[in-house]
Amino acid sequence: MENSVKIIVTGAAGFIGSVLVGYLNSLGYEDLVLVDSFDDADKRANWSEKKFTEIVEKEYLEKWLETHESKIDCIFHMGANSSTTEFDYEVHRKWNLEYTKMLWQYCSKNSVPLIYASSAATYGDGDLGYSDDHELPFSLKPLNAYGISKNEFDKWALQQSVDTQPPFWAGLKFFNVYGPNEHHKGRMASVILHSYNQIKKSGEVKLFKSHRPGYKNGEQLRDFVYVIDLVKVMVWMMQKNFEGQPIPNGLYNLGTGHARSFYDLADYTFKAMDIPSNIQFIDMPVDIRDKYQYFTEAKMDKLKAAGYSEPFYSLEEGIEDYVKNYLLANKNY
């Protein structure tokens, strides 16, 4: 089956997309079309050694789809403007909303399964909880332009009639993802990578102080999920389609279902590096202080009910694998 399958991966030079390509390669999928902006030298190591048949610059994908004749078997849409500190909504609307609509319409017209990246940023401050049911998006108030754009597409997708949907579609609400191939993300990289870099440079980690009653410094809680678990879920969804046993269409949370503290995260990064913990606390930047999530935790019942039963990495296991096998080894996935 693998050799006859043609798959498009957008965001293929980025963090999650490049790990997905590597995982697909490990399973024998090599007829891959990689879509992204490929002129960023910092991302080159993410994709240049992967196995694929073609690369397409993201702004030319629509034209490529119009002129490409052979059957596409699945599209993984991981490409997005993912900056939570980019406040110009038009940037997010173009790449996160309109671009995804274009892919949806192509998939609907050509009967292609579509698996796309949504985000836990859609949940805003979490006051309405973290359920991936299909009523909640219409009540959510995301805290930044990125989250708004992702939620706007989720709402749009849920409002499409059955005859204008892809044969299978899933919008995956990624929680706090970490792992190899994120070195290019700068400020938007995971706290684990920032912690690792700080430890190497100064022997200490600086975490944000809490600016909210009820949370001590370092005890802000997030659902940290290892990128390798994400790509396993996505490929499982694709393969269920190939087997003629697709799971229900819709939105799915993708986290571990267990919130952990930033303090634990930093502490285990020290442990994985065999260095004594030295954690300091600094004021949170003013530009994100009123848009900061203090607690996220994915409700994972829907994915489990759909049949996914593989265990996820614990925070300790994920950090150990990431630090020892990728960061300290200076390797990409």
C-alpha positions in Angstrom: 0.0 0.0 0.0 2.7 2.4 1.0 4.5 2.6 -2.4 1.2 3.5 -4.2 0.1 6.2 -1.8 0.6 9.9 -2.6 0.4 12.3 0.3 0.7 16.1 0.6 2.2 17.5 3.8 2.0 21.3 4.3 4.3 23.0 6.8 6.7 20.2 5.9 9.8 22.3 6.7 8.5 23.3 10.1 8.3 21.5 13.4 5.4 19.1 13.4 5.3 18.8 9.6 8.9 17.7 9.3 8.5 15.1 12.1 5.4 13.8 10.3 7.4 13.4 7.1 10.1 11.6 9.0 7.6 9.3 10.6 5.9 8.6 7.2 9.2 7.8 5.7 9.9 5.3 8.6 6.7 3.5 7.6 7.7 3.3 3.9 5.7 6.3 2.6 8.0 8.1 0.2 5.7 9.5 -2.5 5.3 12.8 -0.6 4.7 16.3 -1.8 6.3 18.7 0.7 4.7 22.2 0.9 6.2 25.2 2.7 8.5 28.1 2.3 11.8 26.4 1.6 14.2 29.5 1.7 14.7 29.5 5.4 18.2 28.1 6.0 17.4 27.4 9.7 14.7 24.9 8.6 16.8 23.1 5.9 18.0 20.3 8.2 14.3 19.5 9.0 13.5 18.3 5.5 16.5 18.1 3.2 17.4 14.5 4.1 13.8 13.2 4.0 12.5 11.1 1.2 9.9 12.8 -1.1 9.1 13.3 -4.7 8.4 17.0 -5.0 8.5 20.3 -3.1 6.0 23.1 -3.7 6.3 26.6 -2.3 3.2 27.3 -0.2 2.0 30.2 -2.3 1.9 28.1 -5.4 0.1 25.1 -4.0 -3.4 26.1 -5.2 -2.1 26.4 -8.8 -0.2 23.1 -8.4 -3.4 21.4 -7.3 -5.3 22.8 -10.3 -2.8 21.4 -12.8 -1.8 18.1 -11.0 -3.6 15.1 -12.5 -2.6 12.1 -10.4 -4.8 11.1 -7.4 -3.9 12.5 -4.0 -4.6 10.0 -1.3 -4.4 12.3 1.8 -3.5 15.8 2.8 -2.0 16.7 6.1 -2.3 20.4 6.6 0.3 21.4 9.2 1.2 24.8 7.7 0.1 27.9 9.4 1.2 31.2 10.8 1.6 30.0 14.3 2.9 33.1 16.1 0.8 33.9 19.1 2.5 37.3 19.2 1.6 38.3 15.6 -1.2 40.7 16.3 -2.1 41.5 12.7 -5.2 39.4 12.1 -5.0 39.7 8.3 -1.8 37.6 8.3 -3.6 34.9 10.3 -6.8 35.2 8.2 -4.8 34.6 4.9 -2.8 31.6 6.0 -4.8 30.0 8.7 -8.3 30.6 7.5 -8.6 31.2 3.7 -5.7 28.9 2.8 -7.3 26.1 4.8 -10.7 26.7 3.1 -8.9 26.3 -0.3 -7.6 23.0 0.8 -10.9 21.9 2.2 -12.7 22.7 -1.1 -10.1 20.8 -3.1 -10.5 17.8 -0.8 -14.2 17.9 -1.0 -14.3 18.2 -4.8 -11.7 15.4 -5.3 -12.6 13.1 -2.4 -9.4 13.5 -0.5 -9.1 12.9 3.3 -8.0 16.1 5.1 -6.3 16.2 8.5 -5.5 19.7 9.6 -3.9 21.4 12.6 -6.2 23.3 14.9 -4.9 24.4 18.3 -5.6 24.5 22.0 -5.2 28.3 21.6 -8.9 28.2 20.5 -9.9 27.6 24.1 -8.9 31.0 25.3 -8.5 31.3 29.0 -10.1 27.9 29.6 -13.1 29.2 31.5 -15.4 27.1 29.2 -13.2 24.0 29.7 -11.3 21.9 27.1 -13.9 19.7 25.5 -13.6 18.9 21.8 -17.4 18.7 21.3 -18.8 20.5 18.3 -20.9 23.1 20.2 -18.1 24.7 22.1 -16.2 26.5 19.3 -19.2 28.8 18.8 -18.9 30.1 22.4 -15.1 30.3 22.6 -13.1 33.5 23.0 -9.5 32.9 22.0 -6.9 35.3 23.5 -4.9 36.1 20.4 -5.2 36.5 16.6 -3.7 33.0 16.0 -6.3 31.3 18.2 -9.1 33.3 16.7 -8.1 32.3 13.1 -7.9 28.6 14.1 -11.3 28.8 15.8 -12.9 30.6 12.9 -11.9 27.7 10.6 -13.1 25.1 13.0 -16.5 26.9 13.1 -16.6 27.2 9.4 -15.8 23.5 8.9 -18.5 22.4 11.4 -21.1 24.5 9.4 -20.4 22.8 6.1 -23.0 20.4 4.7 -22.1 16.7 4.2 -22.0 17.1 0.4 -19.4 19.9 0.7 -17.1 18.1 3.1 -14.0 15.9 2.4 -14.8 12.2 2.7 -12.9 12.3 6.0 -11.8 15.3 7.9 -10.3 15.9 11.3 -9.2 19.2 13.0 -6.7 18.4 15.6 -6.5 20.7 18.6 -2.8 20.4 19.5 -1.9 21.3 23.1 1.7 22.3 24.1 3.8 20.4 21.7 7.5 19.8 22.2 10.2 17.7 20.5 12.9 17.6 17.8 12.9 19.8 14.8 11.7 23.0 16.6 15.1 24.7 16.7 14.0 27.4 14.2 11.0 28.6 16.1 12.8 31.2 18.2 10.5 32.7 20.8 7.7 30.3 19.9 9.7 27.1 20.6 8.8 25.0 23.5 9.8 25.8 27.1 11.8 22.6 27.1 14.1 23.9 24.3 14.4 27.3 25.9 15.3 25.5 29.2 17.9 23.4 27.5 19.5 26.4 25.9 19.5 28.4 29.1 21.0 25.5 31.1 23.8 25.1 28.5 24.5 28.9 28.6 24.2 29.8 32.2 23.4 26.7 34.3 20.0 28.0 35.2 16.4 28.2 33.9 14.3 31.4 34.1 10.5 30.8 34.3 7.8 33.3 34.3 6.4 34.5 37.7 2.7 34.0 38.2 0.6 37.2 37.8 -2.6 35.5 38.8 -3.9 34.6 42.3 -4.0 30.9 43.1 -1.0 30.0 41.0 2.5 30.0 42.6 5.5 30.9 40.5 6.3 28.0 38.2 3.0 26.2 38.9 1.2 27.4 35.8 -0.1 24.2 34.3 -0.1 23.0 30.6 -0.8 19.8 28.8 2.6 19.1 27.3 2.5 16.6 24.5 5.5 15.0 22.7 5.5 15.6 18.9 6.1 11.9 18.2 2.8 11.0 19.8 1.0 13.6 17.6 2.4 12.2 14.3 1.5 8.6 15.4 -2.1 9.7 15.9 -2.3 11.5 12.5 -0.9 8.6 10.6 -3.3 6.2 12.4 -6.2 8.3 11.3 -5.0 8.2 7.7 -4.5 4.4 7.8 -8.0 3.9 9.2 -9.2 5.5 6.0 -7.0 3.4 3.8 -8.5 0.3 5.6 -12.0 1.5 5.0 -12.7 2.0 8.7 -12.6 5.8 9.1 -13.2 7.3 12.5 -16.0 10.0 12.8 -15.3 13.3 11.2 -14.7 16.3 13.4 -12.5 18.0 16.0 -10.2 16.0 18.2 -8.1 17.2 21.1 -4.5 16.1 21.0 -2.7 16.3 24.3 -1.9 13.8 27.0 -4.9 14.6 29.2 -2.6 15.4 32.1 -1.6 19.0 33.0 1.9 19.4 34.4 3.7 22.4 35.8 6.4 24.5 34.2 8.5 23.8 37.3 8.3 20.0 36.6 9.2 20.6 33.0 12.4 22.6 33.9 13.3 20.3 36.7 13.2 17.2 34.4 15.2 19.0 31.8 18.0 19.5 34.3 17.7 15.8 35.3 17.9 14.6 31.6 21.1 16.7 31.3 22.5 15.3 34.6 22.8 18.9 36.0 21.5 20.0 39.4 18.3 22.1 39.2 18.7 25.9 39.4 15.3 27.6 38.6 14.8 31.4 38.8 11.6 33.4 38.3 11.2 36.5 36.1 8.3 38.9 35.3 6.2 37.8 32.3 6.5 40.2 29.3 3.7 42.8 29.4 2.6 42.1 25.8 1.5 38.5 26.7 0.5 38.9 30.3 -3.2 39.4 29.8 -3.3 36.7 27.0 -1.6 34.0 28.9 -3.2 30.6 29.6 -2.5 29.4 33.2 -4.1 26.0 32.8 -4.7 23.7 29.8 -5.6 20.0 29.9 -7.0 18.1 26.9 -10.2 16.0 27.4 -9.1 12.9 25.4 -12.3 10.8 25.6 -13.3 11.3 21.9 -10.0 10.1 20.5 -10.1 7.0 22.8 -13.7 6.3 21.9 -12.7 6.4 18.2 -10.4 3.5 18.9 -6.9 5.0 19.5 -5.3 3.1 22.4 -1.6 3.6 22.0 0.0 5.0 25.3 1.4 8.6 25.2 4.8 9.6 26.5 4.7 10.9 30.0 6.4 14.3 30.5 9.4 12.6 32.0 9.7 10.1 29.2 9.3 12.7 26.5 11.9 15.1 27.9 14.4 12.3 28.4 14.0 11.1 24.8 14.1 14.7 23.4 17.1 15.8 25.4 19.2 12.7 25.2 18.5 11.4 21.7 18.1 14.7 19.9 19.3 17.8 21.7 22.5 16.4 23.3 23.1 14.3 20.2 22.5 17.4 18.0 20.2 15.4 15.8 17.0 16.0 13.9 14.1 13.6 13.6 
